[in-house]
Amino acid sequence: MPDQKHKTAIASDTRRSQRVRIAARARFREVGANPYEVEIDDLSATGFRMISYTRPRTGTRIWVTLPGLQSLEAVVRRTQGNNHGCEFTQPLHPSVATHLQSLLKARKAD
């Protein structure tokens, strides 16, 4: 039976797009709720990880507005404390994801 380290390695190897650590603020909203700001900790073409003090449940449909983009629909796929892994319902175009990753990664050094 695989140990936790092995399971983590398998999970990271099966990602559909490159995940990059970033530092950004975004607007987050659940259905029927007012939007508020969250921290985005990493971003890929297929999803992101946000840090929020509210705790949306796994499977919740949300909308997030990243810097320079319109509101994007996503689904919360996992939660662990205040960290929430979300998947875009329509992946970002690879060039858009790469541009945002570069732009927001550069801000982290500021």
N, C-alpha and C positions, 0 to 999 in steps of 0.2 A: 504494500500500500504506500503511495507517495506521501512524503512528508510535506509540511506547509511551505518550506523553501522551494521544493520542487513544483508544487502547485502554483506558487507565485511566478516562477520562471515560465511555466507553461502559459499562464494567463497573459503575461507580458509579451510572449512570442506570438500570440494569436490576435493582437490588435490589428485592426484594418487600416489604420493610418498612424503616422508618427505623432506622438504626444510630446509637447514641449512645455517646460515650466515657464510660466509667465507671471506677471504681477499686474492685475488690472481690476478696475471696478466696473460693474455692470448693473443694469437694472433688471430685476427679477420679479416675476408676477405669476401667481397661481390664478386659476379661474375664479372670478368673483371677488378677488382681493386687490388691494391697492399695491402698486409696485414699490419696491424698496431696493436699496443698493446692497450688493453682495461682492465679495472678493472672488476673483477667478484665479485659480492657482495653476492650472494647466489647461492646454487647448490642443485639440487635434481637429481634423476635418470632420470627424464623426461625433465629437462630443467634448466635454469639458468637466473640470472639477471645480465646484464652488464651495466657499466657506460661508455659512449662514448661521445665525443664531436661532432662526426658526428651523423647524425640522419637517420638511415635506416628506411624505411617505413614499416608499418605493412604488413605482408605477404611476405617480402623479404626473399629469401633463402640465407643463410650465411654459412660460415665454421668457426669454432673456434677450436683452439688448446690449450687444457688445459695442465697444467704441467704433463709431463710423458705420455701423450696420443697422438695418431695420430690425425689428423684433423677430426673433427666431423661435420656433416651437421646438421643444425638447421633452424628453421623458426622464424622470429620475429613475436610474437603474440600480443604484446602491446608496446606502447611507451608513456612515460610521461617525457617531458623534455629530460634530458640526460640519463634517466633510460630506459632500454629496456628489456622486458621479452621475452625470447626465449625458444622454445621447440625443443628438439632433434628429428630428424626424426626417429632415432632408439634409444630408451631409453638405458641408461647405465645399465649394469648388476648391480643388487642391491649391490653385494659385492664390485664392482668397485666404485660405488657412495659412499658407506659407507667409503671405504678407502680414497678416495679423500677428503670427508668432514672432516674426522679426521685429515688428513695430513695438509690440508689448513686452518682448524680452528686453529690448533696448531700454525701455522705461525703467525696468527693474534696477538698472545700474544708477539711475538718477538719485 
